[in-house]
Amino acid sequence: MSAVKGLRCRECQREYPQEPIHVCDYCFGPLEVVYDYDLIQRQVSRESIAAGPRSIWRYRPFLPLDGERVVDLGTGFTPLVHAENLGKLLGLDRLYIKNDCVNPTYSFKDRPVAVATSKALEFGFDTLACASTGNLAGSVAAHAAKAGMRAFVFIPDDLEQGKVVGAAVYGPNLVAVRGNYDDVNRLCSEVADKYGWAFVNINVRPYYTEGSKTLGFEVAEQLGWQAPDHLLAPIGSGGLLVKALKGLNELAKVGLIDAPKTRISGAQPAGCSTVVATWKSGGTTIEPVKPHTVAKSLAMGNPADGYYALRAIQETGGDADDANDPEIIEAMQLLAQTEGIFAETAGGVTIAALKKLAARGVFRRDEVVVALITGNGLKTQEALTGHLAPAIPVTASLRAFEAALAELPERRPGATAPREERQWPASASNSPTLQTSSRSR
């Protein structure tokens, strides 16, 4: 039995039935799903959840679905990694990385899209669509393919090639819009009104955002049914940060964990740090900007849930910081070279902010700190061009290898690779390219 009671405006509290709508027609506030938590409490236990699938669907009673069918790519229950090496560098003994790089389309977007697609089928839609900075496009295209739906995904025309390919391979109608994400989003709002398609982050948004709660559920379960002391999330629209906190609070409402005392912090690129700038100034009004950052998945100049993300940071006693492009790129390398996790540019934003917050003494050494890493680095390889050490060129002889070995600089653990090209000794190679023998292939 579904525990969904309907929708409610976050601002004026007016209630609405379950429909593909996302804005209050009285005050224009955003709508959110409302649940019967007494019913959920009767349906779930730690044991029943542990016996469920190793995916987001182990938490199905908390999700806004009435029908039997779900569109399942195996999303969720991703690793929670004790980041001992990175933690040692930052002075944090209990630092954890929630690695959502390994979801089916390699980002956390599979969580909300799985829920939104399933709900769109309930509503009878045959076309799934989105406005996207990249990760969402791939996820919507994949889930539409699995569901047998037609797909339209709208992206900025300067998107990273890895994300373009990662969406196009599933066969959607891929629309490249001249402009930034905010331009794309405005166009999609008009298209949604005229064509009546299921836009996951527009008319189906109240159900879509609920999928992000599962990050909060998983973190608590993987910590032994405890909320972390501190949770750090990247801010694009702001919805991830808000919903991860909602997930922790819902577990407490049904008695699965103690009331969380988690402090929520946010990370944004300096090129569109709308929420962070407002937080640092002590203000409450978020001023839109024109984004300019290497972290294109977070390049939203007017974040839809920015105000609510700011309020979550304020109300939980959290913090926030931003990162410029060089800091983002350095942090991507730092995470890869300490924990073996290759994150996209958004992950670089999170780790760069984590580093700054740790240096400012925001965390105690013994606190449980969880950083959410939301996308795979293979999607944004262009950002690292010219920033990695070149391959070591050698001929197929021990003497040549040892000559090159003698020239290798000392590297400290966690130190990023030098950016300049190395000058290798003439004896190392007769060619600027790496040479290997046929036996090594």
N, C-alpha and C positions, 0 to 999 in steps of 0.2 A: 504494500500500500504506500502510495506516495505521500510524503510529508509536506509537500508544497501547498501553501495556502493561497498564494497569489503574488502580486507585485505591490510594492509600496514606494512612494516618493521619499528619497533621502532627506528632502528639505521640508515639505509641508505635511508629510505623512499620509497623504491621500492614498487610498488603496485601489488596486486595479486587478482584474482577472488575469489569468495566464494568457497572454497574447503576444504576438511579435511587435511589441512597442518598447521604447526605451526612454521616453521623455514624458514627464507629467504635463498634461494638457492645461493645467491650472497655473503652475509656477515655473514650468520648464526645467524642473530639477530632474536628476537622473533617477531611474527606477531600479529597484533591487528586489531580488526574490526573498519572500518571507516563508518561514518554515514552522511547522508544529514540532518543537523540540521535545515535547513529552512523548510524541509518537516515535521520533528518532531514538530516544533513549530506550524505549521498549524493544526496538529493532536491532540495536547494536551492543556489542561488548568487545573488549579487547580480544577475546577468544574468537568471536565470529569474524572480526576483521582479519586476524592472523590466518584464519582458514580460507580467506577469500583469495582471488587472483592476485598475482604480484604485478598489479597495475593500479591505475586510479580507480578502477571499478570495485576494488575492495571497500571503497568508501561510498558506494552508490546511495545508501539511504540519505546522505548529506547533499546529494546532487539533484538538480531540478528537473527530473525526468519522471514521466508518468507511464510511458510505454515500455514494452519488453525489449525492444530492439535498441542496441547501442552500436555505434560505429567504433570498432576496437582495433587499433593497430598495435596494441601492447604498450601503451603509453604509461609512464610513471614508475614508481618504486625504484627510482634511480639511486645511485650510490651516495651515501653520506660519508665522506672521506675525512678521517682524522688527519689534518694537514700538519703533521709534526715538523717537517722541515721548514715550511713557510712560517709556522707558529714560532719556531725557535728564533728565526730572524726577526720577527716582529715582537717577541716577548710575550707570546700567548701560548699557554700550555694546553689549552682545550679549544683550539681553533678547528672548525669543521668546514669543509666545502661541500655544498649540495650540488652535485654534478649533473645538471640537466642537459649537458652536451650530448648525452647518449640516448635521448629519446628517438623515436622512429624517424623523424625528419630533422633531428639534431638540434632541437631547441625546446624550451619550455612551452612554446606556443601549442604544442600538441595537446597539452592539458585542456586549455579552454576550448580549442577547436573540436576536440572529441565530444565535449559536452554540447557545444553549439550545433554541431552537425547532427547529433542524435536528436536534439530538440527540433531542429529544422525539419527533420523527417516526420516527427510527431505532428508538426503544424501543417504538413502536406506540401512543403516546398520541393521543387525539383531542380532549383538552381542555387548554388552556394557561391558567395562572393565576399570580397573584403577589400579594404584599403590597407596597404601594407608597406612597411619599411624593409621587408625581405623575408624574415622568418615566418611571419604569418602567411605570406603568399605560398610558400612551400607546404605548410601544414594544411591550409585550406585545399590546395590542389590535390594533395595526397588523400585527405579524408573524403573529398568529393569523389575521387576515383574509386575508393573503397565502397562508398555508399551508392555508386551508380548514378551520381548527380552531375549535372552540367556545372562547370565552374568558370567564374570570371574573377581574376585577381588583378587589382590595380596597384601599380608600383611607380615610384619616381623613376625617371628615365636615366638617372646616373647611378643606379644601384650596382653593388658589387656583382661581378660576373658569376661568382659561386652561388649567390642567392637567386640570380636569374635562372641559371641552369637547374638549380635545386627546386624551382617551381615548374619550369617548362617541361621537365622530364615526365611529369604526371599528366600532361596533355590538357591543361586548362586553356581558356582564352586569356592570354597574358596581355594586359593593357599598360603600356609605358607612358606615363603622363609627364609632360614637360613642366617641371616644378618640384617643390619639396613635398614632404608628407602632408603638410597642412593643406596644400593645394589639391593633392590626391583625395584627401578626406572630404573636402568640400564638394568635389565632383561626385564622389560616391554617395553623398547624402542626397544629391539631386537624382542620381540614377536609382537609388533605393526607393525614393518616393514615386518615381514614374513607372518602374518596371516590376516592383513587388518581389524582388529576389530576396533571399535570406542573406543579408550582409551580417556576418558574424559579429563585427564590431560596430554595427549601427542598430538595425531594428531587432537583432537577436542578442544584443549586447548584455542585457541583464542575466541571461542564461550562460552566455559565453564566459563572462568574468568569473562565474562561480567555479569553473574548472581550475583556476589558479589557487583556490583554497587548498587543493590537494597537496601543494608544497608544504603548507603548514601542518597538515595531517601527517605527512610522511616524516617530516623532521622530528615531530614529537614522538611518533611511534619508534623511529630509528634511534632515538635517544633514550629508549626505555620508558616511553610514555611520560616524558617530561618536556616542558617548554624550555627553549634555550634562554640564557640570560640576555642575549643580544642577537638580533637578526638584522643583517645588512642586505639590502636589495637594490638592484639598479632601477632607475626611474626613467621610463619612456612615457607611457600614458599615466603612470602612477598606480595603475590597477593591480599590478603584481604585489606591490608592497602592502596595499590596503587589504587585499584578499588573503594573503598569507597570514596576516594578523587575524582576520576574521576566522580562518581555519582553526587557529589556536584557541580563540574564544569559543568557537562552537564545540570543540572537544571538551572544554571545561563545562559548558552548559549541560552536556549530557553525562557528565561525571567520569569521563575517560582520563582526564588529567586534572591536576589542581589548577586553580585560577592562575593564568599566566602573569608573570611580572616582567615579561619580555620587553626590552627597549628596542624600538624599531628605528633603524637608520637608513638613509637613502644615499645613492650615488648617482651623479649625473655628469655628462661631458661638460667641460667648461664652455663649449660653443653653444649650448642651449640649457644652461643651468638655472632654469626658471624657478624651480622649487628650492634648490639649494641657496640661490641668491636671496630669496624671500626669507628662508630660514635664518640665514646669517644676518640679515638686516633687522630681524625681529618683526617683520611685517606679516600681513595676512592676505594681501592681494597679490596674486601672481600675474606679472606682466608678460604677455606673449613676446617672443623674439623670433627673428629669422635664424634658424639653426645653421651652424657651420662647425662640423666635427667629423673626424674619421669614424666615429662610432655611429654609423648611420641608422642602426636599429633603434637607437635612443634619440634620434634627431627629430624631436617633436617640439616645435616652438610654442605650442598651446596645448599642453597635456590635458586630456579629458578628465582625469582623476587627480590632477595636480593638487587641488585644494584639499582633497581628502587624504592624499599622501602627506601633505604638510601637517594636517591635523593629527594624523596617526603618529608622526614624529614628535609633535609637541605633547600630545596627551600621554605618550608612553615614556617620555623623558629620553628620547633618542637623540640622534645627531645627524649631520649630513655634511658631505663634502663633494667637490667636483675634481675633474682631472682634465688637463689639456692633452693635446694629441701626443707629444713625446712621452708624457707620463703614462698614457694608455698603452702605447706600444711597449714601453719598458715593463709595465705590469703584466702584459700578455706573456712576455718572455720569462718574467719572474715566476709566474704560476707554472708554466711549462717546465722550467728548469729546477723547480723545487718539488713539485707534486706530480709531474708527468701528465698534467691536464692542459690540453691545447684549447683555449677558449677564444671566442671571437672578440671583437673590439669592445662589446658591452661587458664582457668578463674583465677586460683590461680596466675599464672604468671602475668596476666593483673592487678589484684588487688594489688599484691605485688609491681609491678612497679609503679602503681598509688600512692601507699602510699609513695614510695621513692621520686617520682617527687613532690608530695605535700610537703613533708618535706624539699625539696630543694628550695621551693618557685617558682616552674615552673608556677603554676597557681595563678591567683588573686582569692581572696575569692568570688568575685561576677561574675566570668566567668562561662559561660555555658560549662561544661566539660562532654563529653560523653565517657564512657568506653564500649567497645564491648566485651560481654561475649558470647562465641561461642559454648559451648557444655555443656551437662548435666552431673552432678556429679555422677549419677548412673552408668555411663560408667567407672569410674575410682575409684571405692570404695576401691580397694586394697591400694591406696595411703594413706588412712586414718587409716589403721589398726594399732592399738596401740597408736593412737593419740587422741582418743576420750574418754570422761569420761564413765566409765562402768555404766550399769543399776544399780539402787538402789534396792537391794534384801530385800524384806519384806515378812512376813507371812500375812495372811489375817486378820489382827487385827489393830484397830486404835492405840493401844499402840505401836505395832511394827513400824508402820509408823511414829509416833511422835518421837520415839527413833532415827530413821534414819534422820528425819527432823532436829533434834537438832544438828546433826553432819555435816550438809551441810555447806560448806564454802561460804563466801560472793563472789558474782560474779559481776564484773563491766560490764556495757553494752559494748558489743563488745569484751570482753576478751575471749580468746579461752580456751577451757576446759583443765584442767590439764592432763598430759599424764600418770602419775603414777597411779597404782591401789589404790583405797581407801581401808582402813581397816574399815569395818563396825562393829558396836557393835554386840556382840553375840545375844542380844535380838532382833536385826532387822530381823534375818532370821535363819532358821535351815538348809538352803540349799544355795549353792553358786549361784543357779539360781533364777531368778525372779519367784515368786509364785503369782497366782491370784485365786480368787474364780470363780466358774462357772458363777456367775451372771455378772461378768465384761467382759466376752468374747463376 
